[in-house]
């Protein structure tokens, strides 16, 4: 009986894996137009082609890619800058890191409410600007939320993603800077010169990995675009959900095709991440 315990403990994971794989295969086949219940039995790429041709759906693709890319890029750049400041100031532990970790554990819905309370035209900043006489009416406050540029969504992602980049990179950066960076300083380089030319290049792969993680997450996330996004265009996950629950069930392949686009981009990101990790492992093995 004791020999069976490890196998019994694996049963829930196996069942979840079966459900996941079954759902994935179903989604892929439906995105190819194979839905036997609706009399659709021939695989076709026409739904993908139509998604990329329809102005409303293509606008959603571009909208989601823009938000994901901008938020991930800005978060990565600012996160690395803050990492450098913390590493150079030797503040890589204690209270500073606990404060940085706090936004990571806050749910996205709560983050959206923070953004609304602060940046909306009825929010704190609008009231302060009105009280200070900078604007005559709160409705004159800039429209950061629900706009076609996704500014509110990007701000919310930055609040969540900058701490993630710091947490993801800082341990490696501190280790490299504490050894090779200090060696460069001892040889006559300035602290920031050593950081820029020694520490930062050696952290490049980890930084890019962090960028890929938050890019893929932002591309497929649902909550923040739903709460803070514009009515038109809609983010890909929202449009996919609306197509999925459409009264006309023949729209379901469109929903799956939209999900397929998200999945393809995510798989490309995962592949790049995997290649970089393999490269890092190989380099560590060669050093040993």
C-alpha positions as CSV (number, residue, x, y, z in Angstrom):
1,X,0.0,0.0,0.0
2,X,2.8,2.4,0.8
3,X,4.3,1.9,-2.6
4,X,1.0,3.2,-4.1
5,X,0.9,6.4,-2.1
6,X,3.2,8.4,-4.5
7,X,1.1,7.3,-7.5
8,X,-2.2,8.2,-5.7
9,X,-0.8,11.7,-4.9
10,X,-0.2,12.2,-8.6
11,X,-3.8,11.4,-9.5
12,X,-5.1,15.0,-9.1
13,X,-2.3,16.4,-11.2
14,X,-2.9,13.8,-13.9
15,X,-6.6,14.6,-14.0
16,X,-5.9,18.3,-14.3
17,X,-3.4,17.6,-17.0
18,X,-6.0,15.6,-18.9
19,X,-8.6,18.3,-18.6
20,X,-6.1,21.0,-19.7
21,X,-4.9,19.0,-22.7
22,X,-8.5,18.1,-23.7
23,X,-9.5,21.8,-23.5
24,X,-6.5,22.8,-25.5
25,X,-7.1,20.3,-28.2
26,X,-10.8,21.3,-28.3
27,X,-9.9,24.9,-28.6
28,X,-7.4,24.3,-31.4
29,X,-9.8,22.2,-33.4
30,X,-12.7,24.7,-33.0
31,X,-10.3,27.6,-34.0
32,X,-9.8,25.6,-37.2
33,X,-13.6,25.5,-37.8
34,X,-14.1,21.9,-36.7
35,X,-17.3,21.9,-34.6
36,X,-19.3,18.7,-35.4
37,X,-22.3,19.9,-33.4
38,X,-22.8,22.8,-35.8
39,X,-22.2,20.7,-38.9
40,X,-18.6,22.1,-39.3
41,X,-16.3,19.1,-39.9
42,X,-13.7,20.4,-42.4
43,X,-10.5,22.1,-41.0
44,X,-9.9,25.5,-42.3
45,X,-7.7,28.6,-41.6
46,X,-10.5,30.9,-42.9
47,X,-11.4,32.0,-39.3
48,X,-7.8,33.1,-38.7
49,X,-7.7,34.9,-42.0
50,X,-11.0,36.6,-41.3
51,X,-9.8,37.7,-37.9
52,X,-6.8,39.3,-39.4
53,X,-8.9,40.9,-42.2
54,X,-11.8,42.2,-40.1
55,X,-11.0,45.8,-39.0
56,X,-12.6,45.4,-35.5
57,X,-10.7,42.2,-34.7
58,X,-7.4,43.4,-36.1
59,X,-7.8,46.6,-34.1
60,X,-8.1,44.4,-31.0
61,X,-5.0,42.5,-31.9
62,X,-3.0,45.7,-32.4
63,X,-4.5,47.2,-29.2
64,X,-3.5,44.2,-27.1
65,X,0.0,44.0,-28.6
66,X,0.6,47.7,-28.0
67,X,-0.5,47.6,-24.4
68,X,1.5,44.4,-23.7
69,X,4.6,45.7,-25.4
70,X,4.6,49.2,-23.9
71,X,3.8,48.1,-20.4
72,X,6.4,45.3,-20.5
73,X,9.1,47.6,-22.0
74,X,8.6,50.5,-19.7
75,X,8.3,48.2,-16.6
76,X,11.5,46.4,-17.6
77,X,13.5,49.6,-18.2
78,X,12.3,51.2,-14.9
79,X,12.6,48.0,-13.0
80,X,16.3,47.6,-14.1
81,X,17.0,51.3,-13.2
82,X,15.5,50.8,-9.7
83,X,17.4,47.5,-9.4
84,X,20.7,49.4,-10.2
85,X,19.9,52.0,-7.6
86,X,19.1,49.4,-4.9
87,X,22.2,47.3,-5.8
88,X,24.5,50.3,-5.8
89,X,23.0,51.5,-2.5
90,X,23.2,48.0,-1.1
91,X,19.5,48.0,-0.3
92,X,18.7,44.5,-1.6
93,X,17.1,43.2,1.5
94,X,15.0,44.2,4.6
95,X,12.2,46.8,4.6
96,X,12.9,48.1,1.1
97,X,12.4,44.7,-0.6
98,X,9.2,44.0,1.5
99,X,7.7,47.3,0.2
100,X,8.7,46.4,-3.3
101,X,7.1,42.9,-3.1
102,X,3.8,44.3,-1.8
103,X,2.2,45.2,-5.3
104,X,3.0,41.8,-6.6
105,X,0.6,40.1,-4.2
106,X,-2.2,42.6,-4.6
107,X,-5.0,41.2,-6.9
108,X,-5.4,42.9,-10.3
109,X,-9.0,43.9,-9.5
110,X,-7.8,45.8,-6.4
111,X,-5.1,47.4,-8.5
112,X,-7.8,48.6,-11.0
113,X,-9.8,50.1,-8.2
114,X,-6.7,52.0,-7.0
115,X,-6.1,53.4,-10.5
116,X,-9.8,54.5,-10.8
117,X,-9.7,56.2,-7.4
118,X,-6.5,58.1,-8.2
119,X,-6.6,58.8,-12.0
120,X,-10.2,59.0,-13.0
121,X,-12.0,62.4,-13.5
122,X,-13.7,61.8,-10.2
123,X,-10.5,60.6,-8.5
124,X,-8.1,62.1,-6.0
125,X,-5.8,63.8,-8.5
126,X,-8.7,65.5,-10.3
127,X,-10.1,66.8,-7.0
128,X,-6.7,68.1,-6.0
129,X,-6.2,69.8,-9.3
130,X,-9.6,71.4,-9.0
131,X,-9.0,72.5,-5.4
132,X,-5.7,74.1,-6.5
133,X,-7.3,76.0,-9.3
134,X,-5.4,74.1,-12.0
135,X,-8.7,73.2,-13.7
136,X,-12.1,74.8,-13.5
137,X,-14.0,71.5,-13.4
138,X,-13.0,67.9,-12.7
139,X,-14.2,66.9,-16.1
140,X,-11.3,68.9,-17.5
141,X,-8.9,66.5,-15.9
142,X,-7.1,64.4,-18.6
143,X,-8.9,61.2,-19.6
144,X,-6.4,58.5,-18.5
145,X,-9.0,55.8,-18.2
146,X,-11.2,54.0,-20.8
147,X,-9.3,55.6,-23.6
148,X,-8.2,54.0,-26.9
149,X,-4.5,54.3,-26.0
150,X,-4.9,52.1,-22.9
151,X,-3.0,54.5,-20.6
152,X,-4.9,53.4,-17.5
153,X,-4.2,49.8,-18.2
154,X,-0.5,50.5,-18.8
155,X,-0.3,52.4,-15.5
156,X,-1.9,49.5,-13.7
157,X,0.5,47.0,-15.3
158,X,3.4,49.2,-14.4
159,X,2.4,49.3,-10.7
160,X,2.4,45.5,-10.8
161,X,5.2,44.7,-13.2
162,X,8.0,47.0,-12.1
163,X,8.2,45.3,-8.6
164,X,8.1,41.9,-10.4
165,X,11.1,42.9,-12.6
166,X,13.0,44.1,-9.5
167,X,12.2,40.9,-7.6
168,X,13.1,38.8,-10.7
169,X,16.4,40.4,-11.4
170,X,17.8,41.9,-8.2
171,X,19.3,38.7,-6.7
172,X,21.4,37.9,-9.7
173,X,22.3,41.6,-10.2
174,X,23.5,41.9,-6.6
175,X,25.5,38.7,-6.9
176,X,27.3,39.8,-10.1
177,X,27.9,43.3,-8.9
178,X,29.2,42.1,-5.6
179,X,31.9,40.0,-7.3
180,X,32.7,41.1,-10.9
181,X,31.5,44.6,-10.4
182,X,33.6,45.2,-7.4
183,X,36.6,43.6,-9.2
184,X,36.2,46.1,-12.0
185,X,36.0,49.0,-9.5
186,X,39.2,47.7,-7.9
187,X,40.9,47.8,-11.3
188,X,40.0,51.5,-11.6
189,X,36.5,51.6,-13.1
190,X,33.8,53.9,-11.6
191,X,30.9,52.2,-9.8
192,X,28.3,53.1,-12.4
193,X,30.7,52.4,-15.3
194,X,31.4,48.9,-13.8
195,X,27.6,48.4,-13.4
196,X,26.9,49.5,-17.0
197,X,29.7,47.6,-18.7
198,X,30.0,44.5,-16.4
199,X,26.9,43.8,-14.3
200,X,24.2,44.9,-16.7
201,X,25.4,42.9,-19.7
202,X,25.7,39.7,-17.6
203,X,22.1,40.2,-16.4
204,X,20.8,40.7,-20.0
205,X,19.3,37.2,-20.4
206,X,17.5,37.4,-17.1
207,X,16.1,40.8,-17.9
208,X,14.8,39.7,-21.3
209,X,13.3,36.6,-19.6
210,X,11.4,38.9,-17.2
211,X,10.3,41.1,-20.1
212,X,8.9,38.0,-21.9
213,X,7.0,36.8,-18.8
214,X,5.2,40.1,-18.2
215,X,4.6,40.7,-22.0
216,X,2.9,37.3,-22.4
217,X,0.9,37.8,-19.2
218,X,-0.3,41.3,-20.2
219,X,-1.3,40.0,-23.6
220,X,-3.6,37.3,-22.2
221,X,-4.8,39.1,-19.1
222,X,-8.6,39.8,-18.8
223,X,-9.3,41.8,-15.6
224,X,-7.5,45.1,-16.2
225,X,-8.5,45.6,-19.8
226,X,-12.1,44.8,-18.8
227,X,-12.3,47.3,-16.0
228,X,-10.0,50.0,-17.3
229,X,-10.1,49.5,-21.1
230,X,-11.9,51.4,-23.8
231,X,-15.2,50.2,-25.3
232,X,-13.6,50.2,-28.7
233,X,-11.2,48.7,-29.5
234,X,-11.4,45.8,-27.0
235,X,-8.5,43.8,-25.8
236,X,-8.1,40.3,-27.3
237,X,-9.2,38.3,-24.3
238,X,-12.4,40.4,-23.9
239,X,-13.3,40.2,-27.6
240,X,-12.6,36.4,-27.5
241,X,-14.9,36.0,-24.5
242,X,-17.7,38.1,-26.2
243,X,-17.4,36.0,-29.3
244,X,-17.6,32.8,-27.2
245,X,-20.8,33.8,-25.4
246,X,-22.4,35.2,-28.6
247,X,-26.0,33.9,-29.1
248,X,-25.0,32.7,-32.5
249,X,-22.9,29.7,-31.7
250,X,-21.2,29.8,-35.1
251,X,-19.2,32.7,-33.7
252,X,-17.3,30.3,-31.4
253,X,-14.6,29.5,-34.0
254,X,-13.8,33.2,-34.1
255,X,-13.4,33.2,-30.3
256,X,-11.0,30.2,-30.5
257,X,-9.1,31.8,-33.4
258,X,-8.5,34.9,-31.2
259,X,-7.4,32.7,-28.4
260,X,-5.2,30.9,-30.9
261,X,-3.5,34.1,-31.8
262,X,-2.8,34.7,-28.1
263,X,-1.5,31.2,-27.7
264,X,0.8,31.4,-30.8
265,X,2.4,34.6,-29.5
266,X,2.7,33.1,-26.0
267,X,4.3,30.0,-27.4
268,X,6.9,32.1,-29.3
269,X,7.7,33.9,-26.1
270,X,7.9,30.6,-24.2
271,X,10.2,29.2,-26.9
272,X,12.5,32.2,-26.6
273,X,12.5,31.9,-22.8
274,X,13.4,28.2,-23.1
275,X,16.2,28.8,-25.5
276,X,17.7,31.5,-23.2
277,X,17.4,29.3,-20.1
278,X,19.2,26.5,-22.0
279,X,21.9,28.9,-22.9
280,X,22.3,30.0,-19.3
281,X,22.5,26.5,-18.1
282,X,25.1,25.6,-20.7
283,X,27.2,28.6,-19.8
284,X,27.0,27.7,-16.1
285,X,28.0,24.2,-16.9
286,X,31.0,25.3,-18.9
287,X,32.2,27.6,-16.1
288,X,32.2,24.7,-13.7
